[in-house]
Each structure stands twice: as structure tokens, then as C-alpha cells.
Amino acid sequence: MGIIIIMIVFGIISFAVSSRLKSKFRKYSQIPLSKNLSGAEIAQLMLTDNGIHDVKVTSVEGKLTDHYNPVNKTVNLSEAVYYGRNAAAAAVAAHECGHAVQHAKAYSMLEFRSAMVPVQNASGRIMNVIFMMMLFGGFLLPSLIPFKLALLVIIGCYTVFTLFAFVTLPVEFDASKRALAWVEERGIVTSSEHGMAKDALKWAAMTYVVAAVASLVTLLYYISLFLGSRD
């Protein structure tokens, strides 16, 4: 019951933050950028200014699907951002290029996060197996794996999830800091547009904060279950 309550509470919080984020982006997407540059043009300009010539800027489908892929060195912008000529598009394009700059400069937290990806993926697969066993073979679970051992495995997996989530925070905040500093110094945005870009990125960052706190609370819940089972 405890985990269900946690899921409901953070599900509501996550929905509220996500809705606020989408609302901000809709609002700022309707205000034309004074420089009349598209997100793709801004991204390419920021990469060039930072001496990065081996990263490609591409367009991907979906909304808020923007991301930087360090494996194939691509800044992937959603169509609204790629073609958009507004403060929201400028903010997102520069933010994703901020990750490319981190990669080029070997930013330690990004490297640590990238190194954790295989462990994170493996932990996810293990969790899927454990939960499938609990869901479809609850009465058989004790004979397959002791309850305390199952809790230890879950705690181990959530420790990885939580560490990954909290390592993600400085990576995201730093990318936004680089983005906002560059668009201001380069004169890409006016003072009012800079405020819009900062506000949009703040709400984008809040989604990561909520995810990190939710993961930590869930981890603490399973730890309390384990400690309780020892009494």
C-alpha cells in the first residue's frame, strides 16, 4: 500500500509540473524571437562558437523530445524547436547544445552519468523480472527467492536509479547555465526573451527534480520495509 501511495502522490506532482512546463512552452512559443533565428540555426551557431564541428543538428518527431546523443554526437531537436523562431525554441536548442559542450569539454558529471547508463539499464531489467515474479507468481516468489533477498535486490536497483537521477541534476542545471550565458553574451535574446528562456528551462529542470525526489523516497520506503522485516 505504501508504494501505491508514493506512486499516486508523485504521479500527481509530476503531472502538475509537466502541465506547467507544457503551458510555459506554449506561451513562449507564440512570441517571435527578435533575432528571427530558428532553433536549428541557434544550435549550429552555439556549436560553432564553442569550436564543435563534429556534432550534427537533426530534427526528430514528437513534442519535448529534444536531446543530445553523445554516442553518435547529434543534437536532436523536436520539429517545434528545430523550426521554431521563439524564446522557447532558443532555450531548448541552446540547452541541448550545452550538453554537447559538456561532452566536448569532458564535463565530469556528464561522463559519470554516461558511465552509469549500462548499470542503470541492467538494474531496470532486473527490476522488471522481480516485479513480474511478484505480479504473476506472488505465492511462488518465496520459493524462488527469499523475501528479504528480493528486497535487497530492489534496494540495490533503486540505489542505482536514485544515484543516476541525482547525478542527472547537475548535468541538466549546468547545460541550462551554459545555454543562458551564451544566448545572452551572443545577443541571441533580449532581456525579456532571456527571462522567458530562463523560466522555460527552470520548469524543464523541475521534472528532473521531481523524478530524483520520487526515486529517493521510493528507495527509503524499501529500506524501511527491509529493516522492518528484520524485527
C-alpha positions in Angstrom: 0.0 0.0 0.0 2.9 2.4 0.8 4.4 2.2 -2.6 1.0 2.8 -4.2 0.6 6.0 -2.2 4.1 7.1 -3.2 3.3 6.4 -6.8 0.0 8.4 -6.6 1.5 11.4 -4.8 4.4 11.7 -7.1 2.3 10.9 -10.1 0.1 13.9 -9.3 3.2 16.2 -8.7 4.8 15.0 -11.9 1.6 15.7 -13.9 1.3 19.2 -12.4 4.9 20.1 -13.2 4.7 18.6 -16.7 1.5 20.5 -17.3 3.1 23.7 -16.1 6.1 23.0 -18.4 3.9 22.5 -21.4 2.0 25.6 -20.6 5.1 27.7 -20.4 6.4 26.4 -23.7 3.1 27.0 -25.4 3.1 30.6 -24.1 6.7 31.4 -25.1 6.4 29.6 -28.4 3.9 32.2 -29.5 6.3 35.1 -29.0 8.6 35.6 -32.1 12.3 35.9 -31.4 13.7 39.4 -32.1 16.7 37.9 -33.9 14.4 35.7 -36.1 16.7 32.7 -35.8 15.3 29.1 -35.8 16.3 26.6 -33.1 18.4 24.8 -35.7 20.3 27.9 -36.6 20.9 28.8 -32.9 22.1 25.3 -32.2 24.5 25.4 -35.1 25.8 28.8 -34.1 26.4 27.8 -30.5 28.3 24.6 -31.6 30.5 26.7 -33.9 31.2 29.3 -31.3 32.4 26.6 -29.0 34.6 25.1 -31.6 32.5 22.0 -32.0 32.4 20.8 -35.7 31.7 17.1 -35.4 28.2 17.3 -33.9 25.2 17.2 -36.2 21.9 19.0 -35.6 18.9 17.0 -36.6 15.1 17.1 -36.4 13.1 14.4 -34.6 9.4 13.8 -34.2 7.3 14.4 -31.1 6.9 17.2 -28.5 9.6 17.9 -25.9 11.7 15.0 -27.4 14.8 17.1 -27.6 18.0 15.5 -26.5 21.7 15.2 -27.1 23.1 11.8 -28.1 26.8 11.5 -27.0 27.1 8.2 -28.8 26.6 9.5 -32.4 27.2 13.1 -31.5 23.8 14.6 -32.5 21.7 17.4 -31.1 18.2 16.1 -31.8 15.5 18.8 -31.7 11.8 18.3 -32.0 10.2 19.9 -35.0 8.7 22.8 -33.0 12.2 23.6 -31.7 14.1 22.9 -34.9 12.0 25.2 -37.0 10.7 27.5 -34.2 11.8 31.1 -34.0 10.9 32.0 -30.5 12.3 32.2 -26.9 11.2 28.6 -26.1 12.9 27.2 -29.2 16.0 29.2 -28.5 16.2 28.0 -24.9 15.8 24.3 -25.7 18.2 24.4 -28.7 20.9 26.1 -26.6 20.3 23.8 -23.7 20.8 20.7 -25.8 24.0 22.2 -27.2 25.0 22.8 -23.7 25.2 19.0 -23.3 27.4 18.9 -26.5 29.7 21.5 -24.9 29.8 19.4 -21.8 30.8 16.4 -23.8 33.5 18.3 -25.8 35.0 19.7 -22.5 34.8 16.3 -20.7 32.5 17.6 -18.0 33.0 15.1 -15.2 29.3 14.7 -14.1 28.2 14.0 -17.7 31.0 11.4 -18.0 29.9 9.8 -14.7 26.3 9.8 -15.9 27.2 8.2 -19.2 29.3 5.5 -17.4 26.2 4.7 -15.3 23.9 4.1 -18.2 24.7 0.4 -18.7 24.3 -0.2 -14.9 21.0 1.8 -15.0 19.7 -0.3 -17.9 20.8 -3.6 -16.2 19.1 -2.5 -13.0 15.9 -1.8 -14.9 15.9 -5.2 -16.4 16.4 -6.8 -13.0 13.6 -4.8 -11.5 11.2 -5.9 -14.3 12.0 -9.5 -13.6 11.4 -9.1 -9.8 8.1 -7.2 -10.3 6.9 -9.8 -12.9 7.6 -12.5 -10.4 5.7 -10.6 -7.7 2.8 -9.9 -10.1 2.3 -13.3 -11.7 3.8 -15.6 -9.1 3.4 -13.9 -5.8 2.7 -17.1 -3.9 5.7 -18.8 -5.7 8.1 -15.9 -5.0 9.3 -17.1 -1.6 10.2 -20.5 -3.1 12.1 -18.8 -5.9 13.8 -16.0 -4.0 13.5 -15.2 -0.2 11.5 -12.1 0.5 14.5 -10.4 2.3 16.8 -11.1 -0.7 14.2 -9.8 -3.1 14.0 -6.6 -1.0 17.8 -6.3 -1.1 17.8 -6.6 -4.9 15.1 -4.0 -5.1 17.1 -1.7 -2.8 20.2 -2.2 -4.9 18.4 -1.4 -8.1 16.7 1.7 -6.6 20.1 2.9 -5.2 21.3 2.9 -8.8 18.2 4.7 -10.0 18.4 7.3 -7.3 22.1 7.9 -7.9 21.5 8.2 -11.6 18.6 10.7 -11.0 20.7 12.9 -8.7 23.7 12.8 -11.0 21.4 14.0 -13.8 20.5 17.2 -11.9 23.9 18.9 -12.1 24.2 17.8 -15.7 20.9 19.5 -16.6 21.4 22.6 -14.5 24.9 23.1 -15.9 23.6 22.7 -19.5 21.0 25.4 -18.8 23.6 27.7 -17.2 25.8 27.4 -20.3 22.9 27.9 -22.6 21.5 31.0 -20.9 25.0 32.6 -20.6 25.7 32.0 -24.3 22.4 33.3 -25.7 22.9 36.5 -23.5 26.5 37.0 -24.4 25.9 36.4 -28.1 22.9 38.7 -28.2 20.6 36.0 -29.4 17.9 37.2 -27.0 16.7 40.5 -25.5 16.4 40.9 -21.7 12.8 40.0 -21.8 13.4 36.9 -24.0 16.2 35.9 -21.7 13.7 35.8 -18.9 11.3 33.6 -20.9 14.2 31.2 -21.8 15.3 31.0 -18.2 11.7 30.4 -17.0 11.1 27.6 -19.6 14.4 25.9 -18.7 13.6 26.2 -14.9 10.3 24.2 -15.4 12.1 21.7 -17.6 14.6 21.1 -14.8 11.8 20.7 -12.2 10.8 17.5 -14.0 14.2 16.0 -13.2 14.0 17.3 -9.6 10.6 15.6 -9.1 12.0 12.3 -10.6 15.0 12.4 -8.3 13.0 13.0 -5.1 10.5 10.3 -6.1 13.3 7.8 -6.6 14.8 8.7 -3.2 11.5 8.4 -1.4 10.9 5.0 -3.0 14.4 3.8 -2.0 13.8 4.9 1.6 10.5 3.1 1.6 12.0 -0.2 0.5 14.8 0.3 3.0 12.3 0.8 5.8 10.5 -2.4 4.6 13.7 -4.4 4.8 14.6 -3.0 8.3 11.1 -3.8 9.4 11.3 -7.4 8.1 14.3 -7.9 10.4 12.4 -7.2 13.6 
